[in-house]
Amino acid sequence: MGYRRQQLEERVRALREFIAHDPEDALSQFSLGQALLELKCPGEALPHLERAVALKPDHSAAYRALGEAQLAAGEARAAAETFRSGIAIAEARGDLQTAHEMEVFLARTTSAAEATPAHTADSTESLAESTISRTESVAANAAHHGRPAVPVPPQRGKARNFYKRGFNHFIEDRLEEAAAQFRRAVDLDPELAIAWNALARALFHAGDLPGSIAAAQRLVELEPDDPLSHTNLSILYQQQGLIREAEEEKALALRLQMKHNAQA
């Protein structure tokens, strides 16, 4: 269990870095929530799983994980509502296995939910309805301000698909496969910052420090005002023994963070 926990904690650290660069990536949020749930941290998992469902309302596995986290956190009535919403979505998608798993959880949840004060149920919205409401609200707000939906360029869409495939390999520790997919992503879209960040992480864990540094340098070029990008590059420089460069990046990251804090 010690080795497994170490793997999970490393995955959590990596996923937090992914999310820092792209908080709107549903897969990253879902994976982080699952890892935290496996680490017995349901309270920490909840906001990530809620965000995953909000970003991808038809992802039945995210409903299952969110319900599990709510149940583990003592929110039995909310869990029951989540499982009901998830079952409907899973059945509509033909994901019968996940629907069945949630039915089993729902049956286990019912008795626990009955012991929860009734006002909790009264204050719990349907997860599917709240997700739709949020989506409609965003669309309405954009329309109100005359902002048309901005289509994703075809190349970026294809690049993101390669990034997501690489991400799946990465969290399963298939580092060479992950790096290959991330390279395909940046070849298609050289300005896709999240893919450069992912490539730097994959190469670092695969033992290719020079390659990791090159990817991190490209990320800094794309995100010169991001403190985290400079911090990551500083760490890589230090690993390579480039102390002066590491200190310069560390100092720059600190200045940027202070600037961001002042603006906030």
Steps between C-alpha positions, in 0.01 A plus 500: 500500500797729571622482141148546365449804721826647379385452140168667573663794676732552204200482266319760708800735481522457124126548452500816708764639265291403197197674648700810591560545127156392383229503770230448237623153402231259617724193476764654727240600758343154492834320530612718790171443679532124455859497627402702808206269559731198490726680750198519735470878460135535391473860615789601275365289214153657502570837332700333222232241430229766511701702249548193280123445487436867428752500216382170352139436604473172306799331668324227693817380679543848647153478657590164651824636650328816624229294669764283666682810626179654633411176676849473654474862613172428680277672241268204449202689361715690251662169399161343437401791275830476314460126443145549370615766255799287399289189442271690263797635307680164488188322373445766236857447378471121508759476779312224677791378712552841661123538542486165680791596729321822594178309566691285749645811665157663504352202682777523760451874528126496566522389863775751574301778330198425717709583805598841359292805605226577250611859441812363332286338234294817459814702431651250256443581135484238231858479374391464140266798527763720664753407234257587222413823680866601523555420133197700394605788724842520336345495154242762595765725650709480183198577284403794724841657446497429129782248518456220248634156583860474388555178307808295581735489197506150345872455563462592865213258537711218354796602714287489815390149408864389489559682829214312664629167369842585637345600830336157531837335439671734747273428796550127436878553503545416129747781457637425153151470354398818681796697366430378146139623518602834652756547221227441242290761677768770488591412143140572403467807720837645609320752725306247708656582837340215697657247260847652543455485878388138475791412272746653746349292783497176302860540381619588850346186649638295210852620584546732200601813689635698198180430309294599801690828531448578132125445535487712817692779326243499221223518760663808655514661155127443464414602858764756603280641778413169665694451828442124500664455160812682620502303826487170312782608270705606803460154652611334177802729471595408856470130417737557205749685722435836330492691827524855364218439253294334773540799733406744223181310423416468869542875552288577195226265621501677838471845341213385280319343794535821703367696204201268464430520873509879488259508206267261679 
